[in-house]
Amino acid sequence: MRILTQEPVIREEQNWLTILKNAISDPKLLLKALNLPEDDFEQSIAARKLFSLRVPQPFIDKIEKGNPQDPLFLQVMCSDLEFVQAEGFSTDPLEEKNANAVPNILHKYQNRLLFMAKGGCAVNCRYCFRRHFPYDENPGNKKSWQLALDYIAEHPEIEEVIFSGGDPLMAKDHELAWLIKHLENMPHLQRLRIHTRLPVVIPQRITDEFCTLLAETRLQTVMVTHINHPNEIDQIFAHAMQKLKAVNVTLLNQSVLLKGVNDDAQILKILSDKLFQTGILPYYLHLLDKVQGASYFLISDIEAMQIYKTLQSLTSGYLVPKLAREIAGEPNKTLYAE
């Protein structure tokens, strides 16, 4: 088990949009960058047509070269196993189309809703439960955002808006400022939650302008990072999180329990330790959503519970995330705490 212990030297801050633009989208180039033989991945490369590949350089830098079983590599490299049509897996495992009230809105809960700010991501995770989501029907532009804002204004029971996607931080700072300004003018809103993987993929996304925006809003702000393995956390990411802590953003993390990636209690314990050292509290450990193309990441419920019970014995209770599954149509996540 390889765990990164030495932190890389912080490089000069780069423009996150430039890094995003230069992300690798060709599996062959990713293999070349990681010193992996292309011939060993011929069938896997073909899976690119099912779900495109996208990996920015800062994330590639964390992957061990020459190791086809690296846990970060497995999360982003297309696999021939994505062609498997597994029983019980579907293109819409959470039946979110039924909750897509208006463009960019998923209204699944009583006092909160999801605002799909952007459809794209900085990295395409192979287990993504929205890999088949109709983002073309939910465009991330001001015209569709206004429809979403109108919907929120008409629902005074909504206390919390959850920026989701895609990845909401794919929106530029001035776009986020426009959205947040309109949201904070609605008196019934109290909280803004941002679910994002972008900071751990491109830490440079946490700009001073973005931090100032969150510092100045009246809304209580929570950021939920999506991190699955301790090797994703480095000094550059930690620095970005400290900037958010300095403006009183509450930091939480959710992970997905993934076969071959983090299906080990000791790895999850180290992840919780590194998260907490970075100022992030472990929040959820999700059982895999059964999305078509991701069946090779599935861990049985029995094995998941065994891993979870071992994790509980290894660390303090506040460092143990809630083991949870989202079930389509339910008003909240189902917890498997015992």
C-alpha positions in Angstrom: 0.0 0.0 0.0 1.6 3.2 -1.1 0.7 6.4 0.8 2.3 9.7 -0.1 4.2 11.1 2.9 6.5 13.7 1.4 4.6 16.8 0.2 5.7 18.4 -3.1 7.0 21.9 -3.0 4.3 24.5 -3.7 4.7 25.8 -7.2 3.9 29.3 -8.3 0.1 29.7 -8.6 -1.1 28.9 -12.0 -4.2 30.0 -13.8 -6.7 27.2 -13.2 -8.4 27.8 -16.5 -5.1 27.2 -18.3 -4.5 24.0 -16.3 -8.1 22.9 -17.1 -7.5 23.7 -20.8 -4.4 21.5 -20.9 -6.0 18.5 -19.2 -5.3 15.2 -20.9 -8.3 13.7 -22.7 -6.5 11.0 -24.7 -6.0 7.7 -22.8 -2.8 7.1 -24.8 -1.3 10.3 -23.6 -2.2 9.5 -20.0 -0.6 6.1 -20.3 2.5 7.7 -21.8 2.7 10.3 -19.0 2.6 7.5 -16.4 5.1 5.2 -18.2 2.4 2.5 -18.7 2.5 0.3 -21.9 -0.3 1.2 -24.3 -0.6 -2.4 -25.5 -1.8 -3.5 -22.1 -4.8 -1.2 -22.3 -6.0 -1.7 -25.8 -9.5 -2.8 -24.7 -9.7 -0.2 -22.0 -8.9 2.6 -24.3 -12.0 1.7 -26.4 -14.2 2.5 -23.3 -13.4 6.1 -23.9 -16.4 6.2 -26.3 -18.7 5.3 -23.4 -17.5 8.2 -21.2 -14.8 10.6 -22.2 -11.5 10.8 -20.3 -10.3 14.0 -18.7 -7.5 14.3 -16.2 -5.6 17.6 -15.3 -1.9 17.6 -14.7 -2.0 18.3 -10.9 -4.0 15.1 -10.4 -1.6 13.2 -12.7 1.3 14.4 -10.6 -0.1 12.4 -7.7 -0.3 9.1 -9.6 2.6 6.6 -9.1 4.3 6.1 -12.5 4.5 2.6 -13.8 1.7 1.3 -11.4 -1.4 0.2 -13.3 -3.1 -0.5 -9.9 -2.5 3.0 -8.5 -5.8 4.0 -6.7 -5.9 7.4 -8.3 -5.2 6.0 -11.7 -8.1 3.5 -11.3 -10.5 6.3 -10.6 -9.8 8.1 -13.9 -8.6 5.6 -16.5 -11.2 4.1 -18.7 -11.6 0.4 -18.4 -12.9 -2.4 -20.6 -15.1 -3.4 -17.7 -17.3 -0.4 -18.4 -18.7 -2.4 -21.3 -20.2 -4.9 -18.8 -24.0 -4.7 -18.6 -24.5 -5.6 -15.0 -27.8 -6.5 -13.5 -29.4 -3.8 -11.4 -27.2 -1.0 -12.9 -28.9 1.8 -15.0 -28.1 5.1 -16.6 -30.2 6.9 -13.9 -29.7 5.0 -10.7 -31.2 7.7 -8.5 -34.1 8.5 -10.9 -33.0 12.1 -11.0 -34.9 12.9 -14.1 -38.1 12.8 -12.0 -36.6 15.5 -9.7 -35.5 17.8 -12.6 -38.2 20.3 -11.9 -36.8 23.0 -14.1 -33.5 23.3 -16.0 -30.6 23.1 -13.5 -32.7 22.2 -10.5 -33.0 18.8 -8.8 -35.6 19.1 -6.1 -35.3 15.9 -4.1 -35.5 17.1 -0.5 -38.0 19.2 1.6 -35.9 22.2 2.7 -33.1 22.1 0.2 -32.4 21.5 -3.5 -29.6 20.9 -5.9 -28.6 23.7 -8.3 -26.8 22.2 -11.2 -24.5 25.2 -11.9 -22.3 23.5 -14.5 -22.4 20.2 -16.4 -18.7 19.7 -16.9 -16.0 18.5 -14.5 -12.3 19.0 -14.3 -11.8 15.2 -14.1 -14.1 12.4 -15.3 -14.3 9.9 -12.5 -15.3 6.5 -13.9 -17.7 5.7 -11.1 -19.7 9.0 -11.6 -23.4 8.4 -11.0 -24.2 11.2 -13.4 -22.1 10.0 -16.3 -25.3 9.6 -18.3 -27.1 12.7 -17.1 -28.7 14.9 -19.8 -26.6 18.0 -19.2 -27.6 19.3 -22.6 -31.1 19.8 -21.1 -29.5 21.7 -18.1 -27.1 24.2 -19.7 -24.9 26.2 -17.3 -25.7 29.7 -18.5 -27.5 32.8 -17.1 -30.6 32.2 -19.1 -31.2 28.7 -17.6 -29.8 29.9 -14.2 -32.5 32.6 -14.1 -35.2 29.9 -14.5 -33.7 28.1 -11.6 -33.5 31.2 -9.5 -37.2 32.0 -10.2 -38.0 28.4 -9.0 -36.1 28.9 -5.8 -37.8 32.3 -5.2 -41.2 30.6 -5.6 -40.4 28.0 -2.9 -40.0 29.8 0.5 -39.6 26.4 2.2 -36.1 26.1 0.7 -33.4 27.0 3.3 -30.4 25.6 1.6 -29.1 25.6 -2.0 -26.6 22.9 -2.9 -24.4 23.8 -5.8 -23.8 20.6 -7.7 -23.1 19.5 -11.2 -21.0 18.4 -13.0 -18.8 20.5 -10.8 -20.1 24.0 -9.8 -16.6 25.3 -9.5 -16.3 25.0 -13.3 -18.1 28.3 -13.2 -15.8 31.3 -13.2 -15.6 33.5 -10.2 -17.7 36.3 -11.8 -20.4 33.8 -12.7 -20.5 32.5 -9.1 -20.6 36.1 -7.8 -23.7 36.7 -10.0 -25.4 33.5 -8.7 -24.6 34.1 -5.1 -25.7 37.7 -5.2 -29.1 36.7 -6.5 -29.4 33.9 -4.0 -28.5 36.0 -0.9 -31.3 38.4 -1.9 -33.8 35.7 -1.1 -34.6 36.1 2.6 -35.7 32.4 3.0 -32.3 31.1 2.1 -29.9 30.5 5.0 -27.1 28.3 3.7 -25.1 27.6 0.5 -23.4 24.3 0.2 -20.9 23.6 -2.6 -20.1 20.0 -3.6 -16.9 19.9 -5.6 -14.0 17.7 -6.6 -12.2 20.5 -8.4 -10.0 21.8 -5.4 -8.3 18.4 -5.0 -7.9 18.1 -8.8 -6.8 21.7 -9.5 -6.1 23.4 -6.2 -5.4 26.6 -8.0 -9.1 26.9 -8.5 -9.4 28.3 -4.9 -8.5 31.9 -6.0 -8.4 34.9 -3.7 -11.4 36.3 -5.6 -13.4 33.2 -4.8 -12.4 33.3 -1.2 -13.4 37.0 -1.0 -16.8 36.1 -2.5 -17.5 33.6 0.2 -16.2 35.9 2.9 -18.7 38.6 1.9 -21.9 36.6 1.4 -24.4 36.6 4.2 -25.1 32.9 3.5 -23.5 30.4 5.8 -21.2 28.5 3.4 -20.3 24.8 3.5 -17.9 23.1 1.0 -18.1 19.4 0.6 -14.9 18.1 -1.1 -15.0 14.7 -2.9 -11.9 12.8 -2.0 -11.6 9.0 -1.9 -7.9 8.2 -1.2 -5.3 9.9 1.1 -2.9 10.2 -1.9 -5.2 12.8 -3.4 -4.3 15.2 -0.5 -1.0 17.2 -0.9 0.4 20.4 0.4 -0.9 22.5 -2.4 -4.5 21.3 -1.7 -4.0 21.8 2.0 -2.9 25.5 1.3 -6.1 26.0 -0.7 -8.2 24.6 2.2 -6.5 27.0 4.6 -7.6 29.9 2.5 -11.2 28.7 2.8 -10.9 28.1 6.5 -9.6 31.7 6.9 -13.0 33.0 5.6 -15.0 30.7 7.8 -16.1 28.2 5.2 -17.2 24.9 6.9 -15.2 22.0 5.2 -16.6 18.5 4.9 -15.7 15.5 2.8 -17.6 12.7 1.2 -16.1 9.6 -0.3 -17.3 6.7 -2.3 -16.3 3.2 -1.2 -14.6 1.8 -4.3 -13.3 -1.7 -5.0 -9.5 -1.6 -5.6 -9.3 2.1 -4.5 -10.2 2.5 -0.8 -11.9 -0.8 0.2 -9.5 -1.1 3.2 -10.2 0.2 6.7 -6.5 1.3 7.2 -6.6 3.4 4.0 -9.9 5.0 5.1 -8.3 5.7 8.5 -5.4 7.5 6.9 -7.8 9.4 4.7 -9.7 10.6 7.7 -6.5 11.6 9.5 -5.2 13.6 6.5 -8.5 15.3 5.9 -8.7 16.4 9.6 -5.1 17.6 9.4 -6.2 19.7 6.5 -9.2 21.2 8.4 -11.8 18.9 6.8 -14.3 16.8 8.7 -15.2 13.3 7.2 -18.9 13.5 6.4 -20.2 10.6 4.2 -18.8 7.3 3.0 -21.1 6.4 0.2 -22.0 3.0 -1.1 -21.7 2.9 -4.9 -24.6 4.2 -6.9 -25.3 1.5 -9.4 -24.7 3.5 -12.6 -24.2 1.6 -15.8 -20.5 1.3 -16.6 -19.2 1.3 -13.0 -20.1 -2.2 -11.8 -16.4 -3.1 -11.4 -16.2 -0.7 -8.4 -19.0 -2.4 -6.5 -18.4 -3.7 -3.0 -21.0 -5.9 -1.4 -23.0 -4.5 1.5 -21.6 -7.3 3.8 -18.0 -6.4 2.9 -18.7 -2.7 3.2 -20.1 -3.2 6.8 -17.0 -5.3 7.7 -14.7 -2.5 6.5 -16.8 0.1 8.3 -16.8 -1.7 11.6 -13.0 -2.1 11.4 -12.7 1.6 10.7 -14.7 2.4 13.7 -12.3 0.4 15.8 -9.3 2.2 14.4 -10.1 5.9 15.0 -12.1 8.4 17.0 -15.8 8.6 16.3 -15.7 12.1 14.9 -13.3 10.9 12.3 -15.6 8.1 11.1 -17.8 9.3 8.2 -21.4 8.2 8.0 -21.8 5.1 5.8 -24.7 5.9 3.6 -26.6 5.0 0.4 -28.9 7.2 -1.6 -32.1 5.4 -2.6 -34.2 6.8 -5.5 -37.3 8.6 -4.2 -36.3 8.6 -0.6 -36.4 12.0 1.2 -32.9 11.5 2.7 -29.9 9.3 2.5 -30.1 5.8 4.2 -27.5 5.4 6.9 -25.8 2.2 7.8 -24.3 3.3 11.1 -24.2 -0.1 12.9 
